[in-house]
Structure formats: C-alpha cells, structure tokens
Amino acid sequence: MNEEKSTEEEGHRKFAVDAFNLVWDLLGKEERTEGENDKMVHAAHASRFHWGEIGTPLEFERGEWQISRVYSVLNTPESALHHAKRCLGICKENDIGDFDIAFAYEAMARASAIAGEQAEAEKYIQLGKEAGEQIAEKGNKDYFFSELKTVPGYQE
C-alpha cells in the first residue's frame, strides 16, 4: 500500500512539474498559436491540480499565480483576478512571505490593470514594491522588480 501511494505521489509530482515548466516555455514565446494558448491554459490548470493532490500551500499559491499570469497574458481579466485573489489568499492564510507574497501582489496588480481597475492596480503595485524590498535574496529581488515593472501602469 505505501509503495502504491509513493508511486502515485511521484506521478502527481512529475505531472505537476512538467506541466508547470511547459507553461513557462509557452509564456516565453513571443508569438503563440491559438492551440498553444489553449495548451498553456490547460497545462497551468493541470499543474495546479496535481500539486493540489500532493503539494503544500506554497505549491498551491505558486500554481494560482501561474494561472493568473496565463490569463493576464491572454487578456482574460475575470479569470486572472480570480486566481490572483486565490494566490494572495493562500499566502496570507499560510504566512507565506518573501518572494511569494511579493508576486501575489504583482499578480493582483497585473490582473487589476488588465481589468481596467487602475486604482486597484496602483494599490497592489505599491504593496508589491513594499513586499519586494523585503525579499531576502538579491537575485530574487532583482527578478521580482523586473517583472513588477512590466505591469501596465507601473511608475517608478
């Protein structure tokens, strides 16, 4: 029984990681086909599903963040906001900070911006800046700010 459970967990982990990485590859493309956009949406949800079976709140919130980013890139504000709110909620409920809370604010800012809610976007950009300053590792901090600066409406 334990061996079966271990094999099942390994399968979920492999599918979660592979789908997550596929989404990153697709997000990195300058141009995607409609089919690739669909694949990106399905892979993001599949990754989150598999993490939901075996992961921790850290993987849950990162999965929600990735889904929100996908919907933001595809200009689907309602879904982007839904998943950004889930990401932020999981961070707050589980005291997840540093890099992850900063990116939760970034997701809220980006989703709010594409939804045309500029005041909300500005609020979350500011919260992201404050959280970003608390990121311990310099490389992570630099990466975070490079991403935050791509949120529509961002100002220094």
C-alpha positions as a Markdown table, in Angstrom:
| # | Residue | x | y | z |
|---|---|---|---|---|
| 1 | Met | 0.0 | 0.0 | 0.0 |
| 2 | Asn | 2.8 | 2.5 | 0.9 |
| 3 | Glu | 4.6 | 1.7 | -2.3 |
| 4 | Glu | 1.4 | 2.3 | -4.3 |
| 5 | Lys | 0.9 | 5.7 | -2.5 |
| 6 | Ser | 4.5 | 6.6 | -3.1 |
| 7 | Thr | 4.2 | 5.8 | -6.9 |
| 8 | Glu | 1.0 | 7.9 | -7.1 |
| 9 | Glu | 2.7 | 10.8 | -5.4 |
| 10 | Glu | 5.7 | 10.6 | -7.7 |
| 11 | Gly | 3.3 | 10.6 | -10.7 |
| 12 | His | 1.5 | 13.7 | -9.4 |
| 13 | Arg | 4.8 | 15.5 | -8.8 |
| 14 | Lys | 6.1 | 14.6 | -12.2 |
| 15 | Phe | 3.0 | 15.8 | -14.0 |
| 16 | Ala | 2.8 | 19.0 | -11.8 |
| 17 | Val | 6.4 | 19.9 | -12.6 |
| 18 | Asp | 6.3 | 19.0 | -16.3 |
| 19 | Ala | 3.0 | 21.0 | -16.8 |
| 20 | Phe | 4.4 | 24.0 | -14.9 |
| 21 | Asn | 7.5 | 24.0 | -17.0 |
| 22 | Leu | 5.5 | 23.7 | -20.2 |
| 23 | Val | 3.6 | 26.8 | -19.2 |
| 24 | Trp | 6.8 | 28.7 | -18.7 |
| 25 | Asp | 8.1 | 27.6 | -22.1 |
| 26 | Leu | 4.8 | 28.8 | -23.7 |
| 27 | Leu | 4.8 | 32.1 | -21.8 |
| 28 | Gly | 8.3 | 32.7 | -23.1 |
| 29 | Lys | 7.3 | 32.5 | -26.7 |
| 30 | Glu | 6.8 | 35.9 | -28.4 |
| 31 | Glu | 4.1 | 34.5 | -30.6 |
| 32 | Arg | 1.8 | 31.6 | -29.8 |
| 33 | Thr | -0.9 | 29.9 | -31.9 |
| 34 | Glu | -4.4 | 29.7 | -30.6 |
| 35 | Gly | -3.7 | 26.0 | -29.9 |
| 36 | Glu | -0.6 | 26.9 | -27.9 |
| 37 | Asn | -2.7 | 29.4 | -25.9 |
| 38 | Asp | -5.2 | 26.7 | -25.1 |
| 39 | Lys | -2.4 | 24.2 | -24.2 |
| 40 | Met | -1.0 | 26.9 | -21.9 |
| 41 | Val | -4.3 | 27.3 | -20.1 |
| 42 | His | -4.8 | 23.6 | -19.7 |
| 43 | Ala | -1.3 | 22.9 | -18.6 |
| 44 | Ala | -1.4 | 25.6 | -15.9 |
| 45 | His | -4.6 | 24.2 | -14.5 |
| 46 | Ala | -3.2 | 20.6 | -14.8 |
| 47 | Ser | -0.1 | 21.6 | -12.8 |
| 48 | Arg | -2.2 | 23.2 | -10.1 |
| 49 | Phe | -4.5 | 20.1 | -10.0 |
| 50 | His | -1.6 | 17.8 | -9.5 |
| 51 | Trp | 0.0 | 20.0 | -6.8 |
| 52 | Gly | -3.4 | 20.1 | -5.1 |
| 53 | Glu | -3.2 | 16.3 | -4.7 |
| 54 | Ile | 0.3 | 16.2 | -3.1 |
| 55 | Gly | 1.7 | 19.7 | -2.5 |
| 56 | Thr | 1.8 | 22.3 | 0.2 |
| 57 | Pro | 0.3 | 25.8 | 0.3 |
| 58 | Leu | 3.5 | 27.0 | -1.3 |
| 59 | Glu | 2.9 | 25.0 | -4.4 |
| 60 | Phe | -0.8 | 25.8 | -4.3 |
| 61 | Glu | -0.2 | 29.6 | -4.3 |
| 62 | Arg | 2.5 | 29.3 | -7.0 |
| 63 | Gly | 0.1 | 27.4 | -9.2 |
| 64 | Glu | -2.6 | 30.0 | -8.7 |
| 65 | Trp | 0.0 | 32.7 | -9.5 |
| 66 | Gln | 0.9 | 30.9 | -12.7 |
| 67 | Ile | -2.7 | 30.5 | -13.8 |
| 68 | Ser | -3.3 | 34.2 | -13.1 |
| 69 | Arg | -0.3 | 35.1 | -15.2 |
| 70 | Val | -1.6 | 33.0 | -18.1 |
| 71 | Tyr | -5.0 | 34.6 | -18.0 |
| 72 | Ser | -3.4 | 38.1 | -17.8 |
| 73 | Val | -1.2 | 37.3 | -20.8 |
| 74 | Leu | -4.3 | 36.2 | -22.7 |
| 75 | Asn | -6.2 | 39.3 | -21.6 |
| 76 | Thr | -8.9 | 37.4 | -19.6 |
| 77 | Pro | -9.3 | 39.7 | -16.6 |
| 78 | Glu | -12.1 | 37.9 | -14.7 |
| 79 | Ser | -10.1 | 34.6 | -14.6 |
| 80 | Ala | -6.8 | 36.4 | -13.9 |
| 81 | Leu | -8.3 | 38.3 | -11.0 |
| 82 | His | -9.9 | 35.1 | -9.6 |
| 83 | His | -6.6 | 33.2 | -9.5 |
| 84 | Ala | -4.6 | 36.2 | -8.3 |
| 85 | Lys | -7.0 | 36.5 | -5.3 |
| 86 | Arg | -6.6 | 32.8 | -4.6 |
| 87 | Cys | -2.8 | 33.2 | -4.7 |
| 88 | Leu | -2.9 | 36.2 | -2.3 |
| 89 | Gly | -5.4 | 34.5 | 0.0 |
| 90 | Ile | -3.2 | 31.3 | 0.2 |
| 91 | Cys | -0.2 | 33.4 | 1.0 |
| 92 | Lys | -2.0 | 35.3 | 3.8 |
| 93 | Glu | -3.7 | 32.3 | 5.2 |
| 94 | Asn | -0.4 | 30.4 | 5.5 |
| 95 | Asp | 2.0 | 33.3 | 6.3 |
| 96 | Ile | 3.9 | 32.8 | 3.1 |
| 97 | Gly | 6.1 | 35.8 | 2.6 |
| 98 | Asp | 9.3 | 36.9 | 0.8 |
| 99 | Phe | 9.3 | 36.3 | -2.9 |
| 100 | Asp | 5.9 | 34.7 | -2.9 |
| 101 | Ile | 3.9 | 37.4 | -1.3 |
| 102 | Ala | 5.5 | 40.0 | -3.5 |
| 103 | Phe | 4.5 | 38.0 | -6.6 |
| 104 | Ala | 1.0 | 37.6 | -5.2 |
| 105 | Tyr | 0.7 | 41.4 | -5.1 |
| 106 | Glu | 2.2 | 41.6 | -8.6 |
| 107 | Ala | -0.5 | 39.1 | -9.8 |
| 108 | Met | -3.2 | 41.3 | -8.2 |
| 109 | Ala | -1.7 | 44.4 | -9.8 |
| 110 | Arg | -1.4 | 42.9 | -13.3 |
| 111 | Ala | -4.9 | 41.3 | -13.2 |
| 112 | Ser | -6.4 | 44.6 | -11.9 |
| 113 | Ala | -4.7 | 46.6 | -14.6 |
| 114 | Ile | -6.0 | 44.4 | -17.4 |
| 115 | Ala | -9.4 | 44.5 | -15.9 |
| 116 | Gly | -9.3 | 48.3 | -16.2 |
| 117 | Glu | -9.2 | 48.8 | -12.4 |
| 118 | Gln | -6.3 | 51.2 | -12.3 |
| 119 | Ala | -6.7 | 52.4 | -8.7 |
| 120 | Glu | -6.6 | 48.8 | -7.6 |
| 121 | Ala | -3.6 | 48.1 | -9.8 |
| 122 | Glu | -1.8 | 51.1 | -8.3 |
| 123 | Lys | -2.6 | 49.9 | -4.8 |
| 124 | Tyr | -1.2 | 46.4 | -5.5 |
| 125 | Ile | 1.9 | 47.8 | -7.3 |
| 126 | Gln | 2.7 | 49.8 | -4.1 |
| 127 | Leu | 2.1 | 46.7 | -1.9 |
| 128 | Gly | 4.3 | 44.8 | -4.3 |
| 129 | Lys | 7.1 | 47.4 | -4.1 |
| 130 | Glu | 7.0 | 47.2 | -0.3 |
| 131 | Ala | 7.0 | 43.4 | -0.2 |
| 132 | Gly | 9.7 | 43.3 | -2.9 |
| 133 | Glu | 12.0 | 45.4 | -0.7 |
| 134 | Gln | 11.7 | 42.6 | 1.9 |
| 135 | Ile | 12.9 | 39.8 | -0.4 |
| 136 | Ala | 16.0 | 38.4 | 1.2 |
| 137 | Glu | 17.9 | 37.1 | -1.8 |
| 138 | Lys | 19.2 | 39.8 | -4.2 |
| 139 | Gly | 18.7 | 37.8 | -7.4 |
| 140 | Asn | 15.1 | 37.1 | -6.4 |
| 141 | Lys | 14.6 | 40.7 | -5.6 |
| 142 | Asp | 16.0 | 41.9 | -8.9 |
| 143 | Tyr | 13.9 | 39.4 | -10.8 |
| 144 | Phe | 10.8 | 40.4 | -8.9 |
| 145 | Phe | 11.2 | 44.1 | -9.7 |
| 146 | Ser | 12.0 | 43.4 | -13.4 |
| 147 | Glu | 8.6 | 41.6 | -13.5 |
| 148 | Leu | 6.7 | 44.2 | -11.5 |
| 149 | Lys | 7.9 | 46.9 | -13.9 |
| 150 | Thr | 6.0 | 45.1 | -16.7 |
| 151 | Val | 2.6 | 45.6 | -15.0 |
| 152 | Pro | 0.6 | 48.1 | -17.1 |
| 153 | Gly | 0.6 | 51.5 | -15.3 |
| 154 | Tyr | 3.7 | 50.8 | -13.3 |
| 155 | Gln | 5.6 | 54.0 | -12.3 |
| 156 | Glu | 8.9 | 54.4 | -10.5 |
